[in-house]
């Protein structure tokens, strides 16, 4: 097992049309490496502002490090 580079995944998969497709490929290939180097920003129309977190989540299997947002007020306690 070795390092996987995001740029290599994108170069090896020119057919990808969306950020969602990229995440699927990352999830499929994550067994090939123990580390993912995020060395390029994906330039897809649907690339979200938190794209780095989503890429890391797809690779590690964790979809949110912070967990879901829970909004509470003082009245909820």
PyMOL commands that set and color helices and strands:
alter all, ss='L'
color gray80, all
select helices_A, chain A and resi 6-12+19-32+51-60+74-76
alter helices_A, ss='H'
color red, helices_A
select strands_A, chain A and resi 2-5+33-37
alter strands_A, ss='S'
color yellow, strands_A
deselect
rebuild
show_as cartoon
